[in-house]
Amino acid sequence: MPMAASEIENLIKDALPDAEIRIDDLRGDGDHYLAYVVSSAFAGKSRVQQHQMVYDALQGRMGGELHALALQTATPEAS
């Protein structure tokens, strides 16, 4: 069963409470999303580390409930 964009947003918000998040459903199928995440928690982290933080927030749902998620991450200063 596909994962709702609101559920993705809630999981990220739980892990990164200050995050500004926008989620786009790329195909309209609830399976392929693009998430824009801006958080001060990303400060001093590499892009890979930032993405790992978001994937960790999804609690293992990548590859199962959530088929594909493209990420764009930034700190508030860089956005």
GIBEL-V814723 format. One line per field, one symbol per residue. ss: DSSP state (H for helix, E for strand, L for the rest). A space follows every 50 residues. Layout:
ss: ???
This chain:
ss: LLLLHHHHHHHHHHHLLLLEEEEEELLLLLLEEEEEEELHHHLLLLHHHH HHHHHHHLLLLELLLELEEEEEEELLLLL
